[in-house]
Amino acid sequence: MKKILSVALILVAILAAAPFVNGLMMEKTLRSQVDRINEIYADRPFSPQIEITRYDRGFASSEIEFLCTIPQMQGLEGDITLILTESAKHGFIGVSSTTSLSQNSWYSEFINDSLNGQDPLSITSQFTPFSGITSTVALESFEVDVDGDLVLFSPGELIMKTDPALKHLVADGHFDGFASPGIMDIRDITLSSDLTLISDIIMDGESTFTVGTINLGDSSRDKRVELSSLKGSSTIDYDDSSKTLSTQVKYTIDKVVADNEEINTIRLTAGINQLDAEGLENFYTAYCDMMNEMLANLAAMQNDPQQAEEMMAQQFAMIGIALLPELEKLLKKDLQIEISDFHMALPQGEVEGNFAIGLKNDMTLASIATLTQQPEKLVDVFSFTSNFTLPDGLIPDQESLLIPLLPGMQSGVFEQKDDKLVHTAQVMDDKLLLNGKEFVLRQ
């Protein structure tokens, strides 16, 4: 009996202390996540830095204040800051909280002046000790006047989940849309994302979005654009064994109507394969360093707009030149750029095609430059395939596409087959074949 009573007392004590323990663990997680976010974005241009300016943790509740700034904008006109205040309640199995933007004067003024004091935005979060944080951003319907035009916003919701270490990020959202009568009407927006952080820059995973309808202009007039069922997805695949990235984007549109002209079933799938991950990180790091230096110089010249404009023009040119060595490091064997599926259904007929070009060996910019003098070596450097089909009569003066245009060509860029123009090209057996005939690259 005494043992049972002792165990019961221990369980009661643990249960009673749970809110305090959960609050303690939440503070530890939040502080580590803020440090991690600041570390990831420390050197990226126009990226936020977060500071916990106040953390009042009690037994069953906490009050927290965050200050978000963009360091590169400090000292410039249009300085951007964001204050987030969070009220958290410690529960027995986790912590729930609400986040407010009310401490930002620009936000409070907008709510009071434009929305009659009714805030349509709510942000809530749930924290559990070992699974991380789930945040929900919800938007209620509201309407606002923008330069004399009424814009109507429909409800929406975005749910974001992350593990305590910020390695795995998941997001799902839907937004019923917004409209301005006679100007635009955009409906049924969804998005989802499931990403794993490999490094501060490299990710692995997939993101998708859809838009049900987009209407621009007045539907009662001829001058309008209507788009149905836009879908997009992007995939990032990281190969740890080869330390390479392959990325692909895919877009589809069911129908586009513009000024009574209709296009159906538009598809585009494009990608970059076998991109050297270390080279990409070095390229991005070098770009960030140069942009940060330019922004620092710009801040020092904010009182002299003409000098700032001249400096930016010079530095942008210098950045492009300075990045060339880092770009060269990406030119590795098996790097490939492709359009694997392109399709449009036009009133005149269907347009279809695909394209791929890749490197057979590591290359330098100097070696590529020599190809202008030795074009016959192109087949030793690049792999290449392309296929396109066009309806007859789609392109004005199409006859120019059907005859050889350059020395060494034995056919036009296209050949006519029945009611279509057809193009095929490929590098095969150390030759460039155009529509089945060798394109002699050097006479």
TORKOL-4160 file (C-alpha; in steps of 0.2 Angstrom, whole numbers, padded with zeros to 4 digits, m for minus):
443
<pt num="1" X="0000" Y="0000" Z="0000"/>
<pt num="2" X="0014" Y="0012" Z="0004"/>
<pt num="3" X="0023" Y="0008" Z="m0012"/>
<pt num="4" X="0007" Y="0012" Z="m0022"/>
<pt num="5" X="0005" Y="0028" Z="m0012"/>
<pt num="6" X="0023" Y="0033" Z="m0016"/>
<pt num="7" X="0021" Y="0029" Z="m0034"/>
<pt num="8" X="0005" Y="0039" Z="m0035"/>
<pt num="9" X="0013" Y="0054" Z="m0026"/>
<pt num="10" X="0027" Y="0054" Z="m0038"/>
<pt num="11" X="0015" Y="0053" Z="m0053"/>
<pt num="12" X="0006" Y="0068" Z="m0046"/>
<pt num="13" X="0022" Y="0078" Z="m0043"/>
<pt num="14" X="0027" Y="0074" Z="m0061"/>
<pt num="15" X="0010" Y="0079" Z="m0068"/>
<pt num="16" X="0010" Y="0095" Z="m0057"/>
<pt num="17" X="0027" Y="0100" Z="m0063"/>
<pt num="18" X="0024" Y="0096" Z="m0081"/>
<pt num="19" X="0018" Y="0114" Z="m0086"/>
<pt num="20" X="0034" Y="0121" Z="m0079"/>
<pt num="21" X="0045" Y="0108" Z="m0087"/>
<pt num="22" X="0036" Y="0111" Z="m0104"/>
<pt num="23" X="0039" Y="0129" Z="m0103"/>
<pt num="24" X="0057" Y="0127" Z="m0099"/>
<pt num="25" X="0060" Y="0115" Z="m0114"/>
<pt num="26" X="0050" Y="0127" Z="m0125"/>
<pt num="27" X="0062" Y="0141" Z="m0120"/>
<pt num="28" X="0077" Y="0131" Z="m0123"/>
<pt num="29" X="0070" Y="0125" Z="m0140"/>
<pt num="30" X="0065" Y="0143" Z="m0146"/>
<pt num="31" X="0082" Y="0150" Z="m0141"/>
<pt num="32" X="0091" Y="0137" Z="m0150"/>
<pt num="33" X="0080" Y="0139" Z="m0166"/>
<pt num="34" X="0083" Y="0158" Z="m0166"/>
<pt num="35" X="0102" Y="0155" Z="m0165"/>
<pt num="36" X="0101" Y="0142" Z="m0179"/>
<pt num="37" X="0090" Y="0154" Z="m0190"/>
<pt num="38" X="0103" Y="0168" Z="m0187"/>
<pt num="39" X="0117" Y="0157" Z="m0191"/>
<pt num="40" X="0109" Y="0151" Z="m0207"/>
<pt num="41" X="0105" Y="0168" Z="m0213"/>
<pt num="42" X="0119" Y="0178" Z="m0206"/>
<pt num="43" X="0128" Y="0182" Z="m0222"/>
<pt num="44" X="0113" Y="0181" Z="m0234"/>
<pt num="45" X="0108" Y="0198" Z="m0242"/>
<pt num="46" X="0091" Y="0205" Z="m0237"/>
<pt num="47" X="0088" Y="0190" Z="m0225"/>
<pt num="48" X="0081" Y="0193" Z="m0207"/>
<pt num="49" X="0090" Y="0192" Z="m0191"/>
<pt num="50" X="0079" Y="0188" Z="m0175"/>
<pt num="51" X="0082" Y="0194" Z="m0157"/>
<pt num="52" X="0073" Y="0188" Z="m0142"/>
<pt num="53" X="0071" Y="0205" Z="m0133"/>
<pt num="54" X="0060" Y="0199" Z="m0119"/>
<pt num="55" X="0057" Y="0182" Z="m0112"/>
<pt num="56" X="0046" Y="0181" Z="m0096"/>
<pt num="57" X="0044" Y="0163" Z="m0091"/>
<pt num="58" X="0032" Y="0159" Z="m0077"/>
<pt num="59" X="0026" Y="0142" Z="m0070"/>
<pt num="60" X="0011" Y="0140" Z="m0081"/>
<pt num="61" X="0014" Y="0154" Z="m0094"/>
<pt num="62" X="0027" Y="0164" Z="m0104"/>
<pt num="63" X="0027" Y="0181" Z="m0112"/>
<pt num="64" X="0040" Y="0183" Z="m0126"/>
<pt num="65" X="0045" Y="0197" Z="m0138"/>
<pt num="66" X="0055" Y="0195" Z="m0154"/>
<pt num="67" X="0063" Y="0208" Z="m0165"/>
<pt num="68" X="0066" Y="0204" Z="m0183"/>
<pt num="69" X="0077" Y="0216" Z="m0193"/>
<pt num="70" X="0086" Y="0215" Z="m0210"/>
<pt num="71" X="0104" Y="0220" Z="m0205"/>
<pt num="72" X="0108" Y="0226" Z="m0223"/>
<pt num="73" X="0094" Y="0238" Z="m0222"/>
<pt num="74" X="0099" Y="0247" Z="m0206"/>
<pt num="75" X="0104" Y="0265" Z="m0209"/>
<pt num="76" X="0095" Y="0265" Z="m0226"/>
<pt num="77" X="0079" Y="0274" Z="m0229"/>
<pt num="78" X="0065" Y="0262" Z="m0228"/>
<pt num="79" X="0072" Y="0253" Z="m0213"/>
<pt num="80" X="0062" Y="0237" Z="m0210"/>
<pt num="81" X="0059" Y="0230" Z="m0192"/>
<pt num="82" X="0045" Y="0218" Z="m0186"/>
<pt num="83" X="0040" Y="0215" Z="m0168"/>
<pt num="84" X="0032" Y="0199" Z="m0163"/>
<pt num="85" X="0024" Y="0197" Z="m0146"/>
<pt num="86" X="0019" Y="0179" Z="m0140"/>
<pt num="87" X="0008" Y="0173" Z="m0126"/>
<pt num="88" X="0011" Y="0155" Z="m0121"/>
<pt num="89" X="0002" Y="0144" Z="m0110"/>
<pt num="90" X="0011" Y="0129" Z="m0102"/>
<pt num="91" X="0000" Y="0113" Z="m0103"/>
<pt num="92" X="0003" Y="0095" Z="m0096"/>
<pt num="93" X="0009" Y="0088" Z="m0113"/>
<pt num="94" X="0015" Y="0104" Z="m0122"/>
<pt num="95" X="0013" Y="0122" Z="m0124"/>
<pt num="96" X="0001" Y="0133" Z="m0134"/>
<pt num="97" X="0004" Y="0151" Z="m0139"/>
<pt num="98" X="m0003" Y="0165" Z="m0149"/>
<pt num="99" X="0007" Y="0178" Z="m0158"/>
<pt num="100" X="0002" Y="0196" Z="m0161"/>
<pt num="101" X="0009" Y="0210" Z="m0173"/>
<pt num="102" X="0000" Y="0224" Z="m0163"/>
<pt num="103" X="0016" Y="0231" Z="m0156"/>
<pt num="104" X="0020" Y="0237" Z="m0174"/>
<pt num="105" X="0013" Y="0254" Z="m0176"/>
<pt num="106" X="0011" Y="0253" Z="m0195"/>
<pt num="107" X="0001" Y="0237" Z="m0192"/>
<pt num="108" X="m0010" Y="0244" Z="m0179"/>
<pt num="109" X="m0013" Y="0259" Z="m0189"/>
<pt num="110" X="m0018" Y="0249" Z="m0204"/>
<pt num="111" X="m0030" Y="0238" Z="m0194"/>
<pt num="112" X="m0038" Y="0253" Z="m0185"/>
<pt num="113" X="m0039" Y="0265" Z="m0201"/>
<pt num="114" X="m0043" Y="0252" Z="m0214"/>
<pt num="115" X="m0052" Y="0238" Z="m0206"/>
<pt num="116" X="m0061" Y="0246" Z="m0192"/>
<pt num="117" X="m0050" Y="0238" Z="m0178"/>
<pt num="118" X="m0055" Y="0220" Z="m0184"/>
<pt num="119" X="m0039" Y="0210" Z="m0186"/>
<pt num="120" X="m0042" Y="0196" Z="m0198"/>
<pt num="121" X="m0025" Y="0188" Z="m0195"/>
<pt num="122" X="m0022" Y="0175" Z="m0181"/>
<pt num="123" X="m0006" Y="0165" Z="m0178"/>
<pt num="124" X="m0006" Y="0151" Z="m0166"/>
<pt num="125" X="0007" Y="0138" Z="m0161"/>
<pt num="126" X="0009" Y="0121" Z="m0153"/>
<pt num="127" X="0025" Y="0115" Z="m0145"/>
<pt num="128" X="0028" Y="0097" Z="m0139"/>
<pt num="129" X="0045" Y="0093" Z="m0131"/>
<pt num="130" X="0051" Y="0080" Z="m0144"/>
<pt num="131" X="0041" Y="0083" Z="m0160"/>
<pt num="132" X="0045" Y="0102" Z="m0162"/>
<pt num="133" X="0033" Y="0116" Z="m0166"/>
<pt num="134" X="0017" Y="0117" Z="m0177"/>
<pt num="135" X="0012" Y="0135" Z="m0182"/>
<pt num="136" X="m0005" Y="0140" Z="m0190"/>
<pt num="137" X="m0007" Y="0156" Z="m0198"/>
<pt num="138" X="m0026" Y="0159" Z="m0202"/>
<pt num="139" X="m0034" Y="0173" Z="m0211"/>
<pt num="140" X="m0052" Y="0178" Z="m0211"/>
<pt num="141" X="m0061" Y="0187" Z="m0225"/>
<pt num="142" X="m0059" Y="0206" Z="m0226"/>
<pt num="143" X="m0060" Y="0220" Z="m0239"/>
<pt num="144" X="m0048" Y="0235" Z="m0241"/>
<pt num="145" X="m0048" Y="0250" Z="m0252"/>
<pt num="146" X="m0031" Y="0252" Z="m0262"/>
<pt num="147" X="m0030" Y="0268" Z="m0271"/>
<pt num="148" X="m0049" Y="0269" Z="m0274"/>
<pt num="149" X="m0051" Y="0251" Z="m0279"/>
<pt num="150" X="m0059" Y="0238" Z="m0267"/>
<pt num="151" X="m0049" Y="0222" Z="m0265"/>
<pt num="152" X="m0059" Y="0208" Z="m0257"/>
<pt num="153" X="m0048" Y="0194" Z="m0247"/>
<pt num="154" X="m0056" Y="0177" Z="m0244"/>
<pt num="155" X="m0051" Y="0166" Z="m0230"/>
<pt num="156" X="m0035" Y="0156" Z="m0229"/>
<pt num="157" X="m0024" Y="0145" Z="m0218"/>
<pt num="158" X="m0006" Y="0140" Z="m0218"/>
<pt num="159" X="0001" Y="0126" Z="m0207"/>
<pt num="160" X="0020" Y="0125" Z="m0204"/>
<pt num="161" X="0029" Y="0111" Z="m0195"/>
<pt num="162" X="0047" Y="0109" Z="m0190"/>
<pt num="163" X="0057" Y="0098" Z="m0179"/>
<pt num="164" X="0067" Y="0105" Z="m0164"/>
<pt num="165" X="0083" Y="0105" Z="m0174"/>
<pt num="166" X="0075" Y="0114" Z="m0189"/>
<pt num="167" X="0081" Y="0100" Z="m0201"/>
<pt num="168" X="0064" Y="0095" Z="m0207"/>
<pt num="169" X="0051" Y="0108" Z="m0213"/>
<pt num="170" X="0034" Y="0104" Z="m0219"/>
<pt num="171" X="0020" Y="0117" Z="m0224"/>
<pt num="172" X="0003" Y="0115" Z="m0231"/>
<pt num="173" X="m0009" Y="0130" Z="m0235"/>
<pt num="174" X="m0024" Y="0135" Z="m0244"/>
<pt num="175" X="m0031" Y="0152" Z="m0248"/>
<pt num="176" X="m0048" Y="0155" Z="m0256"/>
<pt num="177" X="m0042" Y="0169" Z="m0265"/>
<pt num="178" X="m0044" Y="0188" Z="m0268"/>
<pt num="179" X="m0053" Y="0199" Z="m0281"/>
<pt num="180" X="m0055" Y="0217" Z="m0286"/>
<pt num="181" X="m0071" Y="0219" Z="m0297"/>
<pt num="182" X="m0067" Y="0223" Z="m0315"/>
<pt num="183" X="m0048" Y="0221" Z="m0312"/>
<pt num="184" X="m0044" Y="0204" Z="m0306"/>
<pt num="185" X="m0051" Y="0188" Z="m0298"/>
<pt num="186" X="m0039" Y="0174" Z="m0292"/>
<pt num="187" X="m0046" Y="0159" Z="m0283"/>
<pt num="188" X="m0042" Y="0142" Z="m0275"/>
<pt num="189" X="m0023" Y="0144" Z="m0271"/>
<pt num="190" X="m0015" Y="0129" Z="m0262"/>
<pt num="191" X="0003" Y="0125" Z="m0258"/>
<pt num="192" X="0013" Y="0112" Z="m0249"/>
<pt num="193" X="0031" Y="0109" Z="m0246"/>
<pt num="194" X="0041" Y="0095" Z="m0238"/>
<pt num="195" X="0060" Y="0099" Z="m0236"/>
<pt num="196" X="0075" Y="0092" Z="m0227"/>
<pt num="197" X="0090" Y="0104" Z="m0224"/>
<pt num="198" X="0106" Y="0096" Z="m0229"/>
<pt num="199" X="0117" Y="0111" Z="m0226"/>
<pt num="200" X="0114" Y="0130" Z="m0224"/>
<pt num="201" X="0110" Y="0131" Z="m0243"/>
<pt num="202" X="0107" Y="0113" Z="m0249"/>
<pt num="203" X="0089" Y="0106" Z="m0247"/>
<pt num="204" X="0081" Y="0090" Z="m0252"/>
<pt num="205" X="0062" Y="0088" Z="m0255"/>
<pt num="206" X="0047" Y="0094" Z="m0265"/>
<pt num="207" X="0036" Y="0109" Z="m0266"/>
<pt num="208" X="0020" Y="0111" Z="m0275"/>
<pt num="209" X="0007" Y="0125" Z="m0278"/>
<pt num="210" X="m0010" Y="0126" Z="m0287"/>
<pt num="211" X="m0021" Y="0141" Z="m0293"/>
<pt num="212" X="m0038" Y="0136" Z="m0298"/>
<pt num="213" X="m0043" Y="0151" Z="m0309"/>
<pt num="214" X="m0035" Y="0168" Z="m0313"/>
<pt num="215" X="m0045" Y="0181" Z="m0322"/>
<pt num="216" X="m0038" Y="0198" Z="m0326"/>
<pt num="217" X="m0048" Y="0212" Z="m0334"/>
<pt num="218" X="m0067" Y="0214" Z="m0336"/>
<pt num="219" X="m0075" Y="0198" Z="m0341"/>
<pt num="220" X="m0089" Y="0208" Z="m0350"/>
<pt num="221" X="m0076" Y="0215" Z="m0362"/>
<pt num="222" X="m0065" Y="0207" Z="m0375"/>
<pt num="223" X="m0049" Y="0214" Z="m0366"/>
<pt num="224" X="m0046" Y="0200" Z="m0353"/>
<pt num="225" X="m0035" Y="0185" Z="m0348"/>
<pt num="226" X="m0043" Y="0170" Z="m0341"/>
<pt num="227" X="m0032" Y="0155" Z="m0334"/>
<pt num="228" X="m0038" Y="0139" Z="m0328"/>
<pt num="229" X="m0030" Y="0126" Z="m0316"/>
<pt num="230" X="m0012" Y="0132" Z="m0315"/>
<pt num="231" X="m0001" Y="0119" Z="m0306"/>
<pt num="232" X="0018" Y="0119" Z="m0302"/>
<pt num="233" X="0030" Y="0108" Z="m0293"/>
<pt num="234" X="0048" Y="0109" Z="m0289"/>
<pt num="235" X="0059" Y="0094" Z="m0284"/>
<pt num="236" X="0077" Y="0095" Z="m0276"/>
<pt num="237" X="0086" Y="0078" Z="m0275"/>
<pt num="238" X="0102" Y="0078" Z="m0266"/>
<pt num="239" X="0114" Y="0063" Z="m0269"/>
<pt num="240" X="0125" Y="0060" Z="m0254"/>
<pt num="241" X="0137" Y="0048" Z="m0263"/>
<pt num="242" X="0141" Y="0060" Z="m0278"/>
<pt num="243" X="0138" Y="0076" Z="m0268"/>
<pt num="244" X="0127" Y="0082" Z="m0282"/>
<pt num="245" X="0110" Y="0090" Z="m0284"/>
<pt num="246" X="0097" Y="0087" Z="m0297"/>
<pt num="247" X="0082" Y="0099" Z="m0298"/>
<pt num="248" X="0066" Y="0099" Z="m0308"/>
<pt num="249" X="0052" Y="0111" Z="m0310"/>
<pt num="250" X="0035" Y="0107" Z="m0319"/>
<pt num="251" X="0021" Y="0118" Z="m0324"/>
<pt num="252" X="0004" Y="0114" Z="m0331"/>
<pt num="253" X="m0011" Y="0125" Z="m0336"/>
<pt num="254" X="m0027" Y="0118" Z="m0342"/>
<pt num="255" X="m0032" Y="0133" Z="m0352"/>
<pt num="256" X="m0028" Y="0151" Z="m0356"/>
<pt num="257" X="m0040" Y="0163" Z="m0365"/>
<pt num="258" X="m0033" Y="0180" Z="m0370"/>
<pt num="259" X="m0043" Y="0192" Z="m0380"/>
<pt num="260" X="m0054" Y="0177" Z="m0386"/>
<pt num="261" X="m0039" Y="0167" Z="m0392"/>
<pt num="262" X="m0038" Y="0150" Z="m0383"/>
<pt num="263" X="m0023" Y="0139" Z="m0379"/>
<pt num="264" X="m0026" Y="0122" Z="m0370"/>
<pt num="265" X="m0015" Y="0110" Z="m0361"/>
<pt num="266" X="0001" Y="0119" Z="m0358"/>
<pt num="267" X="0015" Y="0109" Z="m0350"/>
<pt num="268" X="0033" Y="0113" Z="m0346"/>
<pt num="269" X="0045" Y="0102" Z="m0337"/>
<pt num="270" X="0063" Y="0108" Z="m0335"/>
<pt num="271" X="0078" Y="0103" Z="m0324"/>
<pt num="272" X="0096" Y="0104" Z="m0320"/>
<pt num="273" X="0105" Y="0087" Z="m0316"/>
<pt num="274" X="0121" Y="0082" Z="m0308"/>
<pt num="275" X="0125" Y="0100" Z="m0301"/>
<pt num="276" X="0140" Y="0100" Z="m0290"/>
<pt num="277" X="0134" Y="0104" Z="m0272"/>
<pt num="278" X="0150" Y="0111" Z="m0266"/>
<pt num="279" X="0152" Y="0122" Z="m0281"/>
<pt num="280" X="0135" Y="0129" Z="m0279"/>
<pt num="281" X="0138" Y="0133" Z="m0260"/>
<pt num="282" X="0154" Y="0142" Z="m0265"/>
<pt num="283" X="0146" Y="0151" Z="m0279"/>
<pt num="284" X="0132" Y="0157" Z="m0267"/>
<pt num="285" X="0144" Y="0161" Z="m0253"/>
<pt num="286" X="0154" Y="0172" Z="m0265"/>
<pt num="287" X="0138" Y="0181" Z="m0271"/>
<pt num="288" X="0132" Y="0184" Z="m0254"/>
<pt num="289" X="0149" Y="0192" Z="m0249"/>
<pt num="290" X="0149" Y="0203" Z="m0264"/>
<pt num="291" X="0131" Y="0209" Z="m0261"/>
<pt num="292" X="0134" Y="0212" Z="m0243"/>
<pt num="293" X="0149" Y="0223" Z="m0247"/>
<pt num="294" X="0139" Y="0233" Z="m0260"/>
<pt num="295" X="0125" Y="0236" Z="m0248"/>
<pt num="296" X="0137" Y="0242" Z="m0235"/>
<pt num="297" X="0145" Y="0254" Z="m0247"/>
<pt num="298" X="0127" Y="0259" Z="m0252"/>
<pt num="299" X="0123" Y="0263" Z="m0234"/>
<pt num="300" X="0138" Y="0274" Z="m0233"/>
<pt num="301" X="0132" Y="0284" Z="m0248"/>
<pt num="302" X="0114" Y="0286" Z="m0244"/>
<pt num="303" X="0115" Y="0305" Z="m0243"/>
<pt num="304" X="0122" Y="0306" Z="m0261"/>
<pt num="305" X="0110" Y="0297" Z="m0273"/>
<pt num="306" X="0120" Y="0300" Z="m0289"/>
<pt num="307" X="0136" Y="0293" Z="m0282"/>
<pt num="308" X="0126" Y="0278" Z="m0275"/>
<pt num="309" X="0119" Y="0275" Z="m0292"/>
<pt num="310" X="0136" Y="0276" Z="m0300"/>
<pt num="311" X="0143" Y="0264" Z="m0287"/>
<pt num="312" X="0130" Y="0251" Z="m0289"/>
<pt num="313" X="0132" Y="0251" Z="m0308"/>
<pt num="314" X="0151" Y="0248" Z="m0306"/>
<pt num="315" X="0149" Y="0235" Z="m0293"/>
<pt num="316" X="0136" Y="0225" Z="m0302"/>
<pt num="317" X="0148" Y="0224" Z="m0316"/>
<pt num="318" X="0162" Y="0219" Z="m0305"/>
<pt num="319" X="0151" Y="0206" Z="m0296"/>
<pt num="320" X="0147" Y="0198" Z="m0313"/>
<pt num="321" X="0166" Y="0197" Z="m0317"/>
<pt num="322" X="0171" Y="0191" Z="m0300"/>
<pt num="323" X="0159" Y="0177" Z="m0300"/>
<pt num="324" X="0165" Y="0169" Z="m0316"/>
<pt num="325" X="0179" Y="0158" Z="m0307"/>
<pt num="326" X="0165" Y="0152" Z="m0295"/>
<pt num="327" X="0154" Y="0148" Z="m0310"/>
<pt num="328" X="0168" Y="0139" Z="m0318"/>
<pt num="329" X="0168" Y="0127" Z="m0304"/>
<pt num="330" X="0151" Y="0121" Z="m0308"/>
<pt num="331" X="0156" Y="0115" Z="m0325"/>
<pt num="332" X="0158" Y="0097" Z="m0320"/>
<pt num="333" X="0156" Y="0081" Z="m0330"/>
<pt num="334" X="0138" Y="0075" Z="m0332"/>
<pt num="335" X="0131" Y="0092" Z="m0328"/>
<pt num="336" X="0115" Y="0093" Z="m0339"/>
<pt num="337" X="0101" Y="0106" Z="m0343"/>
<pt num="338" X="0085" Y="0099" Z="m0350"/>
<pt num="339" X="0068" Y="0103" Z="m0355"/>
<pt num="340" X="0060" Y="0086" Z="m0354"/>
<pt num="341" X="0042" Y="0090" Z="m0359"/>
<pt num="342" X="0035" Y="0105" Z="m0368"/>
<pt num="343" X="0018" Y="0105" Z="m0375"/>
<pt num="344" X="0004" Y="0118" Z="m0380"/>
<pt num="345" X="m0012" Y="0114" Z="m0389"/>
<pt num="346" X="m0015" Y="0129" Z="m0401"/>
<pt num="347" X="m0030" Y="0132" Z="m0413"/>
<pt num="348" X="m0018" Y="0129" Z="m0427"/>
<pt num="349" X="m0012" Y="0112" Z="m0419"/>
<pt num="350" X="0000" Y="0105" Z="m0406"/>
<pt num="351" X="0017" Y="0112" Z="m0401"/>
<pt num="352" X="0028" Y="0099" Z="m0393"/>
<pt num="353" X="0047" Y="0097" Z="m0389"/>
<pt num="354" X="0061" Y="0092" Z="m0378"/>
<pt num="355" X="0079" Y="0097" Z="m0376"/>
<pt num="356" X="0095" Y="0092" Z="m0367"/>
<pt num="357" X="0113" Y="0097" Z="m0366"/>
<pt num="358" X="0126" Y="0091" Z="m0355"/>
<pt num="359" X="0145" Y="0091" Z="m0352"/>
<pt num="360" X="0155" Y="0075" Z="m0356"/>
<pt num="361" X="0170" Y="0081" Z="m0346"/>
<pt num="362" X="0175" Y="0095" Z="m0333"/>
<pt num="363" X="0177" Y="0111" Z="m0342"/>
<pt num="364" X="0184" Y="0128" Z="m0340"/>
<pt num="365" X="0178" Y="0145" Z="m0347"/>
<pt num="366" X="0194" Y="0146" Z="m0357"/>
<pt num="367" X="0192" Y="0129" Z="m0365"/>
<pt num="368" X="0174" Y="0134" Z="m0369"/>
<pt num="369" X="0180" Y="0150" Z="m0377"/>
<pt num="370" X="0191" Y="0141" Z="m0389"/>
<pt num="371" X="0176" Y="0132" Z="m0396"/>
<pt num="372" X="0172" Y="0148" Z="m0406"/>
<pt num="373" X="0188" Y="0144" Z="m0416"/>
<pt num="374" X="0186" Y="0125" Z="m0416"/>
<pt num="375" X="0168" Y="0122" Z="m0418"/>
<pt num="376" X="0171" Y="0104" Z="m0423"/>
<pt num="377" X="0176" Y="0100" Z="m0405"/>
<pt num="378" X="0159" Y="0104" Z="m0399"/>
<pt num="379" X="0154" Y="0086" Z="m0401"/>
<pt num="380" X="0168" Y="0081" Z="m0390"/>
<pt num="381" X="0163" Y="0093" Z="m0376"/>
<pt num="382" X="0144" Y="0092" Z="m0376"/>
<pt num="383" X="0130" Y="0079" Z="m0377"/>
<pt num="384" X="0115" Y="0085" Z="m0385"/>
<pt num="385" X="0097" Y="0080" Z="m0391"/>
<pt num="386" X="0082" Y="0091" Z="m0396"/>
<pt num="387" X="0065" Y="0087" Z="m0404"/>
<pt num="388" X="0052" Y="0099" Z="m0408"/>
<pt num="389" X="0036" Y="0099" Z="m0418"/>
<pt num="390" X="0026" Y="0114" Z="m0424"/>
<pt num="391" X="0010" Y="0115" Z="m0434"/>
<pt num="392" X="0012" Y="0120" Z="m0452"/>
<pt num="393" X="0009" Y="0139" Z="m0454"/>
<pt num="394" X="0011" Y="0144" Z="m0436"/>
<pt num="395" X="0027" Y="0154" Z="m0439"/>
<pt num="396" X="0026" Y="0168" Z="m0452"/>
<pt num="397" X="0039" Y="0166" Z="m0466"/>
<pt num="398" X="0042" Y="0148" Z="m0461"/>
<pt num="399" X="0051" Y="0144" Z="m0477"/>
<pt num="400" X="0067" Y="0151" Z="m0469"/>
<pt num="401" X="0066" Y="0137" Z="m0457"/>
<pt num="402" X="0066" Y="0124" Z="m0470"/>
<pt num="403" X="0082" Y="0128" Z="m0480"/>
<pt num="404" X="0100" Y="0127" Z="m0474"/>
<pt num="405" X="0105" Y="0144" Z="m0466"/>
<pt num="406" X="0124" Y="0140" Z="m0461"/>
<pt num="407" X="0138" Y="0132" Z="m0470"/>
<pt num="408" X="0139" Y="0114" Z="m0466"/>
<pt num="409" X="0120" Y="0112" Z="m0464"/>
<pt num="410" X="0112" Y="0099" Z="m0476"/>
<pt num="411" X="0094" Y="0103" Z="m0471"/>
<pt num="412" X="0084" Y="0117" Z="m0463"/>
<pt num="413" X="0082" Y="0118" Z="m0444"/>
<pt num="414" X="0065" Y="0110" Z="m0448"/>
<pt num="415" X="0058" Y="0098" Z="m0461"/>
<pt num="416" X="0040" Y="0098" Z="m0467"/>
<pt num="417" X="0031" Y="0082" Z="m0464"/>
<pt num="418" X="0013" Y="0082" Z="m0470"/>
<pt num="419" X="0005" Y="0096" Z="m0460"/>
<pt num="420" X="0019" Y="0098" Z="m0447"/>
<pt num="421" X="0036" Y="0105" Z="m0446"/>
<pt num="422" X="0048" Y="0093" Z="m0437"/>
<pt num="423" X="0065" Y="0096" Z="m0430"/>
<pt num="424" X="0077" Y="0083" Z="m0423"/>
<pt num="425" X="0095" Y="0085" Z="m0418"/>
<pt num="426" X="0108" Y="0075" Z="m0408"/>
<pt num="427" X="0126" Y="0072" Z="m0405"/>
<pt num="428" X="0130" Y="0054" Z="m0410"/>
<pt num="429" X="0146" Y="0045" Z="m0415"/>
<pt num="430" X="0156" Y="0061" Z="m0413"/>
<pt num="431" X="0144" Y="0069" Z="m0426"/>
<pt num="432" X="0130" Y="0082" Z="m0425"/>
<pt num="433" X="0115" Y="0076" Z="m0434"/>
<pt num="434" X="0102" Y="0088" Z="m0439"/>
<pt num="435" X="0086" Y="0080" Z="m0445"/>
<pt num="436" X="0096" Y="0064" Z="m0449"/>
<pt num="437" X="0109" Y="0072" Z="m0459"/>
<pt num="438" X="0127" Y="0077" Z="m0453"/>
<pt num="439" X="0129" Y="0096" Z="m0449"/>
<pt num="440" X="0147" Y="0098" Z="m0453"/>
<pt num="441" X="0154" Y="0110" Z="m0440"/>
<pt num="442" X="0169" Y="0116" Z="m0449"/>
<pt num="443" X="0172" Y="0117" Z="m0468"/>
